[in-house]
Amino acid sequence: HLVWHDLPIGDAGLQPDFVILSPRQGLLVLEVKDWKRSTLAGADKHRVQLNLERGVVASAHPLEQARQHVLALVDRMQMDPALVAAEGRFQGKLIFPWGWGCALVNMKAQEVSAPGFAEVFPPHRTLLRDDLADDVDEETFSQRLWSMMQVQFPHTLTLPQQDRVRWHLFPTLRVEGRQG
């Protein structure tokens, strides 16, 4: 797996907390928040209200942030012929899965069992402190992480395809030698 942190994407000023690339599972964008349950004043699918020292502050919902970040990446990579299906019913679509989620690193499952929380922070897209504990085995964590994918289908990115994804994350000028 390749993992990048605070990676600026494109010209729109997007900067997801984590971008994870797995050659077998695909591309995952995660937003991480250190909020405590007592800090969370309210939320809907677009905004979150936080109780801070300076009062109640509205913030973008981390799942919506992650979704916007991954959609920007998908739009950018779908313009690359090396990363899309050339034919068939998925022509022009990425050849690898992608998804998004959030991690609420200071909230435990027992603290968020209140009605309505799962509707605003769906469990299949939200990691809690319990999911990140040292005693969680690797396979369980991996399954939780990759269950956040929008779609799942078998594909393993080749090294050149991984390089293409990396290039879209870190565009560089490549100068080919002229033959002549």
C-alpha positions as CSV (number, residue, x, y, z in Angstrom):
1,H,0.0,0.0,0.0
2,L,1.1,3.5,-0.7
3,V,-0.2,6.2,1.8
4,W,0.1,9.9,1.4
5,H,-0.8,12.5,4.1
6,D,-2.1,16.1,3.5
7,L,-1.6,15.8,-0.3
8,P,-2.7,18.9,-2.3
9,I,-4.8,17.9,-5.3
10,G,-5.1,20.0,-8.4
11,D,-5.8,23.7,-8.6
12,A,-9.0,23.6,-6.4
13,G,-7.1,23.7,-3.1
14,L,-8.3,20.3,-2.1
15,Q,-6.1,18.6,0.5
16,P,-7.4,15.2,1.9
17,D,-5.9,14.0,5.1
18,F,-5.0,10.6,3.7
19,V,-4.9,9.0,0.2
20,I,-4.3,5.3,0.2
21,L,-3.5,3.3,-2.9
22,S,-3.6,-0.5,-2.8
23,P,-2.7,-2.3,-6.1
24,R,-5.5,-4.8,-5.3
25,Q,-8.2,-2.8,-3.5
26,G,-7.9,0.5,-5.3
27,L,-7.8,4.2,-4.1
28,L,-9.2,5.3,-0.8
29,V,-9.5,8.9,0.6
30,L,-9.9,9.4,4.3
31,E,-10.6,12.5,6.4
32,V,-9.5,12.2,10.0
33,K,-11.0,14.2,12.9
34,D,-9.9,14.3,16.5
35,W,-13.3,15.5,17.8
36,K,-14.6,14.1,21.1
37,R,-18.3,13.1,21.5
38,S,-18.8,16.1,23.8
39,T,-17.5,18.4,21.1
40,L,-20.1,17.3,18.6
41,A,-23.1,19.6,18.9
42,G,-25.0,18.4,15.9
43,A,-24.6,17.2,12.3
44,D,-26.4,16.4,9.1
45,K,-24.9,14.9,5.9
46,H,-23.3,18.2,4.8
47,R,-22.3,20.1,8.0
48,V,-21.2,19.4,11.5
49,Q,-21.6,21.8,14.4
50,L,-18.8,21.7,17.0
51,N,-18.8,23.0,20.6
52,L,-15.5,24.9,20.8
53,E,-14.1,27.4,23.3
54,R,-15.1,30.2,21.0
55,G,-18.6,28.9,20.7
56,V,-20.5,26.6,18.2
57,V,-18.6,26.4,14.9
58,A,-19.9,24.9,11.7
59,S,-17.6,22.7,9.7
60,A,-17.9,20.6,6.5
61,H,-18.9,17.0,7.2
62,P,-15.7,14.9,6.9
63,L,-17.5,12.3,4.7
64,E,-18.6,15.0,2.3
65,Q,-15.0,16.4,2.3
66,A,-13.6,12.9,1.5
67,R,-16.2,12.3,-1.1
68,Q,-15.4,15.6,-2.9
69,H,-11.7,14.9,-2.7
70,V,-12.0,11.4,-4.2
71,L,-14.4,12.6,-6.9
72,A,-11.9,15.3,-8.0
73,L,-9.2,12.6,-8.2
74,V,-11.5,10.2,-10.1
75,D,-12.4,13.0,-12.6
76,R,-8.7,13.8,-13.1
77,M,-7.7,10.1,-13.6
78,Q,-10.6,9.2,-15.9
79,M,-9.0,11.5,-18.5
80,D,-6.0,9.2,-18.6
81,P,-6.4,6.4,-21.1
82,A,-4.0,4.2,-19.2
83,L,-6.4,4.1,-16.2
84,V,-9.8,3.6,-17.8
85,A,-11.6,0.8,-19.5
86,A,-11.1,1.0,-23.3
87,E,-14.3,-0.8,-24.2
88,G,-17.4,-2.5,-22.8
89,R,-20.1,-1.2,-20.6
90,F,-17.5,0.5,-18.3
91,Q,-15.7,2.2,-21.1
92,G,-14.2,5.5,-19.9
93,K,-14.5,4.5,-16.2
94,L,-11.6,3.8,-13.9
95,I,-10.2,0.2,-14.1
96,F,-9.8,0.1,-10.3
97,P,-12.1,0.6,-7.3
98,W,-12.2,3.8,-5.3
99,G,-13.9,5.0,-2.2
100,W,-13.9,7.4,0.7
101,G,-14.4,7.5,4.5
102,C,-13.6,9.2,7.7
103,A,-11.9,8.3,11.0
104,L,-13.2,9.8,14.2
105,V,-10.2,8.9,16.3
106,N,-11.4,10.1,19.7
107,M,-14.9,8.6,19.6
108,K,-15.6,5.0,20.7
109,A,-18.6,2.9,19.5
110,Q,-20.2,3.0,23.0
111,E,-20.2,6.9,22.9
112,V,-21.9,7.1,19.5
113,S,-24.7,4.6,20.0
114,A,-27.3,7.3,20.2
115,P,-30.1,7.2,17.6
116,G,-29.3,9.1,14.4
117,F,-25.5,8.9,14.6
118,A,-25.3,6.0,12.2
119,E,-27.5,7.9,9.7
120,V,-25.1,10.9,9.7
121,F,-21.9,8.8,10.1
122,P,-22.6,5.5,8.3
123,P,-20.7,2.7,10.0
124,H,-19.4,1.3,6.6
125,R,-17.7,4.7,5.9
126,T,-16.7,5.7,9.5
127,L,-13.8,4.3,11.5
128,L,-13.9,4.9,15.3
129,R,-11.3,4.7,17.9
130,D,-12.2,1.0,18.5
131,D,-11.4,0.2,14.9
132,L,-7.9,1.8,15.3
133,A,-6.9,0.2,18.6
134,D,-3.6,-1.7,18.7
135,D,-5.4,-5.0,19.5
136,V,-7.4,-5.0,16.3
137,D,-5.9,-7.7,14.1
138,E,-4.6,-6.7,10.7
139,E,-7.2,-8.6,8.7
140,T,-10.2,-7.1,10.6
141,F,-8.7,-3.6,10.1
142,S,-8.1,-4.2,6.4
143,Q,-11.7,-5.4,5.9
144,R,-13.0,-2.3,7.7
145,L,-10.8,0.0,5.6
146,W,-11.6,-1.6,2.2
147,S,-15.4,-1.9,2.9
148,M,-15.4,1.9,2.3
149,M,-15.0,1.4,-1.4
150,Q,-17.8,2.8,-3.6
151,V,-17.6,-0.3,-5.7
152,Q,-15.6,-3.5,-5.4
153,F,-14.3,-5.6,-8.2
154,P,-11.2,-7.6,-8.9
155,H,-8.3,-5.8,-10.5
156,T,-4.7,-5.5,-9.7
157,L,-2.9,-2.3,-10.8
158,T,0.3,-3.0,-12.7
159,L,3.4,-1.0,-11.8
160,P,3.0,1.3,-14.8
161,Q,-0.6,1.9,-13.7
162,Q,0.5,2.6,-10.2
163,D,3.0,5.1,-11.6
164,R,0.2,6.8,-13.6
165,V,-1.9,7.2,-10.4
166,R,1.1,8.6,-8.6
167,W,1.7,11.0,-11.4
168,H,-1.8,12.3,-11.1
169,L,-1.2,12.9,-7.4
170,F,2.3,14.4,-8.0
171,P,2.4,15.8,-11.5
172,T,5.9,16.4,-12.7
173,L,7.4,17.6,-16.0
174,R,8.8,14.7,-17.9
175,V,11.2,15.5,-20.7
176,E,11.7,12.7,-23.2
177,G,15.1,12.6,-25.0
178,R,14.7,13.6,-28.7
179,Q,15.9,11.1,-31.2
180,G,17.0,12.5,-34.4
